[in-house]
Amino acid sequence: MSLSAIRHRIEAACRAAGRDADSVTLAAVSKNRTAADIAPLVAAGQKTFAENRVQEAAAKWPALRAAHPDIRLHFIGHLQSNKAGDAVALFDVIESVDRASLADALRHEMDRQNRNLPCYIQVNTGEEPQKGGVAPADLAGLLAHCRDAARLDIRGLMCIPPADEIPDMHFALLHKYARALGLPVLSMGMSSDFDTAIRYGATEIRVGTALFAADTPAA
Ligand SMILES: *Cc1c(COP(=O)(O)O)cnc(C)c1O
């Protein structure tokens, strides 16, 4: 699907929800894509991109960013504390803060590099053992640590619903938590469910497959 087709779907979902179309940021998930795959999107005016591996991003983004300084790069994957330095150097937003030790490592690197990145806390709404994200019961405590001890600029929440469940309940939960904690940013919704996420208040959707996959010819 083309970038303009995705934008039209975002506009339609916003209209149906009584929201402004510019209240939703499209993050183009460029993991597993080459610089050559990404270039047409940049040329079409796409500004926000997201990657889930530090090393992969470090290999392809510095050159693209040098040529396009207005691009914003979000980190959306599991972040090992020993990669915090590389992540702080390369990204503009860290969406996957999910534990106190990582918050502390990010603080340390932000001080060292004199950079202050906005961050989101990733919530494991489905409480899946293999998945990143803080358990809902520990969210308020982690937010307090991030703010008071690590002095991170926490803007919002991010979630990845379980692949085998209808996402609605997870989007509704994340919306409820963000509202209760006074956090304005809600990063939720991917290729298969971003219209639904917008209905539940997503302010950022992360779309990869639908944006990059070749259009299948009409039958
Ligand atoms: C890959 C990925 C996406 C994009 O998923 P698609 O289904 O390809 O749109 C969104 N968020 C995260 C955290 C991802 O890893």
The ligand as an ORCA input file, in Angstrom:
! r2SCAN-3c Opt
* xyz 0 1
  C       7.639     -4.598     13.275
  C       6.981     -3.744     14.278
  C       5.887     -2.937     13.922
  C       5.288     -2.918     12.531
  O       4.553     -4.074     12.294
  P       3.815     -4.296     10.883
  O       2.829     -5.361     11.178
  O       4.864     -4.698      9.921
  O       3.158     -3.015     10.503
  C       5.345     -2.121     14.903
  N       5.831     -2.100     16.163
  C       6.871     -2.863     16.534
  C       7.355     -2.784     17.932
  C       7.474     -3.713     15.610
  O       8.519     -4.461     15.995
*
